[in-house]
Amino acid sequence: MKEKEPTGREFAPLEHKMVPMHEILDGSEEKKILAEYEIEKEQLPKIRESDPAARAINAKVGDVVKVTRDSPTAGKAVFYRLVIA
């Protein structure tokens, strides 16, 4: 199979002004958030491992991703997503 030719124009989704900040939580942060909301990990909203932002941060199935968006009313809005296949 022939390799894909590089175009010289790589897209970095996290650098786009419309894409919110995504970061993978470590184990202690994950436990803290789940305890705070009194939920199980599987109850979190989902994000696919193939999502461009998830791929950009090397998120793997089972990771919890923190998404921080700018909000006109709250300043910053924080959301959490469970990475699925």
SVG drawing of the C-alpha trace seen along z (x, -y; Angstrom):
<svg xmlns="http://www.w3.org/2000/svg" viewBox="-25 -37 30 39">
<polyline fill="none" stroke="black" stroke-width="0.4" points="0.0,0.0 1.3,-3.4 2.0,-5.9 0.0,-9.1 2.0,-12.0 2.5,-14.8 0.9,-18.0 2.9,-20.4 -0.3,-21.6 -0.9,-19.7 -4.0,-20.7 -3.7,-21.1 -7.3,-21.2 -6.3,-22.5 -4.8,-25.6 -8.0,-26.7 -9.7,-29.5 -13.1,-27.7 -11.8,-24.5 -11.9,-24.6 -9.0,-23.4 -8.9,-19.6 -6.7,-17.9 -6.5,-14.3 -7.1,-14.1 -4.7,-12.1 -6.0,-9.4 -6.4,-11.6 -8.2,-14.4 -10.5,-11.8 -11.4,-10.4 -12.0,-13.9 -14.4,-14.8 -16.3,-11.6 -16.7,-11.9 -17.7,-15.6 -20.5,-14.7 -21.3,-11.4 -21.2,-9.5 -19.5,-6.5 -17.1,-7.1 -19.5,-5.5 -22.1,-8.1 -20.0,-10.9 -20.9,-12.2 -18.7,-10.5 -16.1,-11.6 -14.8,-9.2 -11.1,-8.3 -11.2,-9.2 -12.4,-12.8 -9.8,-15.2 -9.3,-16.9 -9.0,-13.6 -6.5,-12.4 -4.5,-15.6 -4.0,-15.0 -3.4,-11.2 -6.5,-10.3 -7.1,-6.6 -10.3,-4.6 -11.1,-4.9 -9.4,-8.3 -11.4,-11.2 -11.0,-14.5 -11.5,-17.9 -12.9,-20.4 -12.7,-24.1 -14.7,-26.5 -15.0,-30.3 -18.5,-31.3 -20.0,-34.8 -21.9,-34.4 -19.7,-32.2 -16.3,-33.3 -15.1,-29.7 -17.3,-26.5 -15.7,-23.1 -17.1,-19.8 -15.8,-16.3 -16.0,-13.5 -15.2,-9.8 -13.2,-8.5 -14.8,-5.6 -13.8,-3.6"/>
</svg>
